[in-house]
C-alpha cells in the first residue's frame, strides 16, 4: 500500500527467514482472535486473507494495517496524518507516539511465536519514512518542547533478539528503538538513553 506522506513502519521477523514457520490458516486464526487483535491495536478492525497469510486493517482517523505471512514476518504501517490529509500545511507531529505500535507489535510477535512453539533469532525494525521537512515535538508535551527535524527522508532503528526472550523484553526493545529513532533529530545534544526510557515508560504505562 503506497504512502504519500509521513508514516511509521515496524517489521518483525526471523533474522534469516528460510522456510514457513506458520500456515496461512493459523495466521488468520491468530489475527481473528479478539485478544490478539486488541493487543495489536485492531480491536475495531477487520481481518482479510492474503495469499501468504492475513492482514488486520483499520480505517479510523488513519488507515493502517498489520500483515503477517507464513514466514513469520510481521509488517505494520501507520500514516502519521489522517486519511483526509492532502499534503497541505505540515503539522508538528508527535514523535514519541511511535513507541506505542513498537511495543504492541513486539508483544504480538512474542505471543505469535510462543503459540507456534517456534524459536529463532528475530530482527525488529522501526522506521519513520517520508519525513523530509517534517517537524516533530521533541518532548511528550507540545507546550514544553521545541520542534525537531532531521536531514534524512527516512530514519531507521534495528534490534535483534531471541524469540524466547521477546515477551519479557518488549519494553526494553521499545526504549532502544526509540532512542535510535530520536538520535538523528534536532540541533541540540540528543537525549541520553535514561531520558528516553523515562519518557517511553510514562507514555506506555497504560498500553
C-alpha positions as CSV (number, residue, x, y, z in Angstrom):
1,X,0.0,0.0,0.0
2,X,1.6,3.2,-1.1
3,X,2.0,6.1,1.3
4,X,2.3,9.6,0.0
5,X,3.1,11.4,3.3
6,X,5.0,10.7,6.6
7,X,4.3,7.3,8.1
8,X,5.6,4.8,10.7
9,X,6.6,1.3,9.8
10,X,7.5,-1.7,12.0
11,X,8.8,-5.1,10.8
12,X,9.4,-8.1,12.9
13,X,10.5,-11.5,11.7
14,X,13.2,-14.2,11.7
15,X,16.7,-13.0,11.1
16,X,17.2,-15.5,8.3
17,X,13.7,-16.4,7.0
18,X,14.2,-19.6,5.0
19,X,11.0,-21.7,5.5
20,X,7.4,-21.3,6.5
21,X,7.0,-21.2,10.3
22,X,3.2,-20.9,10.3
23,X,0.4,-21.8,8.0
24,X,-1.7,-19.0,6.5
25,X,-4.7,-20.6,8.1
26,X,-3.0,-20.3,11.5
27,X,-2.2,-16.7,10.8
28,X,-5.8,-15.9,10.0
29,X,-7.0,-17.6,13.2
30,X,-4.3,-15.8,15.2
31,X,-5.4,-12.3,13.9
32,X,-9.1,-13.2,14.2
33,X,-8.7,-13.9,17.9
34,X,-10.1,-10.9,19.8
35,X,-7.3,-10.9,22.4
36,X,-4.6,-10.7,19.7
37,X,-6.4,-8.2,17.7
38,X,-6.8,-5.9,20.7
39,X,-3.2,-6.4,21.7
40,X,-2.2,-5.2,18.2
41,X,-4.5,-2.2,18.4
42,X,-7.1,-3.6,16.0
43,X,-9.9,-4.3,18.4
44,X,-12.3,-2.5,16.0
45,X,-10.6,-3.6,12.8
46,X,-11.2,-6.4,10.4
47,X,-9.1,-9.3,9.2
48,X,-8.7,-10.1,5.5
49,X,-7.0,-13.1,3.9
50,X,-3.9,-12.7,1.7
51,X,-2.1,-15.3,-0.5
52,X,0.6,-15.9,2.2
53,X,-1.3,-15.1,5.4
54,X,-3.7,-12.5,6.7
55,X,-3.9,-8.8,7.3
56,X,-5.6,-6.8,10.0
57,X,-6.8,-3.4,8.8
58,X,-8.5,-0.4,10.2
59,X,-9.6,3.0,8.9
60,X,-10.5,5.3,11.8
61,X,-8.8,8.7,11.5
62,X,-5.9,6.9,9.8
63,X,-5.7,3.9,7.5
64,X,-3.2,1.4,8.9
65,X,-2.6,-2.3,8.6
66,X,-0.7,-5.3,10.1
67,X,0.2,-8.0,7.7
68,X,1.6,-11.4,8.9
69,X,2.9,-14.0,6.4
70,X,3.7,-17.7,6.6
71,X,7.5,-16.9,7.1
72,X,6.6,-15.4,10.5
73,X,7.2,-11.8,9.2
74,X,5.0,-9.1,10.6
75,X,4.7,-5.8,8.8
76,X,2.9,-2.8,10.3
77,X,2.2,0.6,8.6
78,X,0.6,3.6,10.2
79,X,0.3,7.0,8.4
80,X,1.2,10.0,10.7
81,X,-1.6,12.1,9.1
82,X,-5.3,11.4,9.0
83,X,-6.7,9.8,5.8
84,X,-8.2,13.1,4.6
85,X,-4.8,14.9,4.6
86,X,-3.9,16.1,1.1
87,X,-0.4,17.5,1.6
88,X,-1.2,21.0,2.7
89,X,0.5,22.7,5.6
90,X,2.5,20.2,7.6
91,X,1.6,19.9,11.3
92,X,4.2,19.4,14.0
93,X,3.8,15.7,14.7
94,X,4.1,13.7,18.0
95,X,7.4,11.8,17.8
96,X,7.0,9.8,20.9
97,X,3.7,8.1,19.9
98,X,5.7,5.9,17.6
99,X,6.6,3.9,20.8
100,X,3.0,2.6,21.0
101,X,2.9,0.5,17.9
102,X,6.5,-0.7,18.5
103,X,5.5,-2.1,22.0
104,X,2.3,-3.5,20.7
105,X,3.8,-5.3,17.8
106,X,6.7,-6.6,19.9
107,X,4.1,-8.1,22.3
108,X,2.1,-9.6,19.4
109,X,5.2,-11.2,17.9
110,X,6.0,-12.7,21.3
111,X,2.5,-14.2,21.5
112,X,2.7,-15.5,17.9
113,X,6.0,-17.3,18.3
114,X,5.0,-18.6,21.7
115,X,1.7,-20.0,20.3
116,X,3.5,-21.7,17.4
117,X,6.3,-23.0,19.7
118,X,8.8,-21.5,17.3
119,X,12.3,-20.5,18.3
120,X,14.6,-18.3,16.3
121,X,16.6,-15.1,16.3
122,X,14.4,-12.1,15.4
123,X,15.1,-8.9,13.6
124,X,13.0,-5.9,14.7
125,X,13.0,-2.8,12.6
126,X,11.2,0.5,13.1
127,X,11.2,3.4,10.6
128,X,9.9,6.9,10.2
129,X,9.6,7.4,6.5
130,X,8.9,10.3,4.1
131,X,9.8,12.9,6.8
132,X,11.7,15.4,4.7
133,X,10.8,18.8,6.0
134,X,8.6,17.3,8.7
135,X,8.8,18.6,12.3
136,X,8.2,16.6,15.4
137,X,7.8,17.7,19.1
138,X,11.0,17.0,21.0
139,X,9.1,16.1,24.2
140,X,5.8,14.5,25.0
141,X,4.2,17.8,26.0
142,X,4.0,20.2,23.0
143,X,3.8,23.2,25.3
144,X,7.1,22.3,26.9
145,X,9.2,21.2,23.9
146,X,10.7,22.5,20.7
147,X,10.1,21.2,17.2
148,X,12.9,19.0,15.8
149,X,13.7,17.9,12.3
150,X,16.3,15.7,10.5
151,X,18.1,16.0,7.2
152,X,17.1,12.4,6.3
153,X,14.0,11.4,4.4
154,X,13.8,8.1,6.4
155,X,15.1,7.2,9.9
156,X,15.8,3.6,10.8
157,X,16.2,1.6,14.0
158,X,17.2,-2.0,14.4
159,X,17.3,-4.6,17.2
160,X,17.9,-8.3,17.3
161,X,16.6,-10.6,20.0
162,X,15.8,-14.3,20.5
163,X,12.1,-15.1,20.2
164,X,12.4,-16.8,23.6
165,X,13.4,-13.5,25.2
166,X,10.9,-11.4,23.4
167,X,7.9,-11.4,25.8
168,X,10.0,-10.2,28.8
169,X,11.9,-7.6,26.8
170,X,9.2,-5.8,24.9
171,X,9.7,-2.6,26.9
172,X,13.5,-2.6,26.7
173,X,13.4,-3.2,23.0
174,X,10.9,-0.3,22.5
175,X,13.2,2.0,24.5
176,X,16.2,1.0,22.5
177,X,14.4,1.5,19.1
178,X,13.0,4.9,20.2
179,X,16.5,6.0,21.3
180,X,17.8,5.1,17.8
181,X,14.9,6.9,16.1
182,X,15.4,10.0,18.2
183,X,19.1,10.4,17.8
184,X,19.2,12.0,14.3
185,X,16.7,14.7,15.2
186,X,17.4,18.3,16.3
187,X,20.4,20.5,16.6
188,X,20.9,20.2,20.3
189,X,22.6,17.2,22.0
190,X,20.5,14.1,21.8
191,X,18.8,12.9,25.0
192,X,20.6,10.1,26.8
193,X,19.1,6.6,27.0
194,X,17.9,7.2,30.6
195,X,15.8,10.2,29.5
196,X,14.3,8.3,26.6
197,X,13.5,5.4,28.9
198,X,11.7,7.7,31.3
199,X,9.6,9.3,28.6
200,X,8.7,5.9,27.0
201,X,7.9,4.3,30.3
202,X,5.5,7.1,31.2
203,X,3.9,7.0,27.8
204,X,3.4,3.3,27.8
205,X,2.3,2.9,31.4
206,X,-1.3,2.1,30.3
207,X,-0.7,0.5,26.9
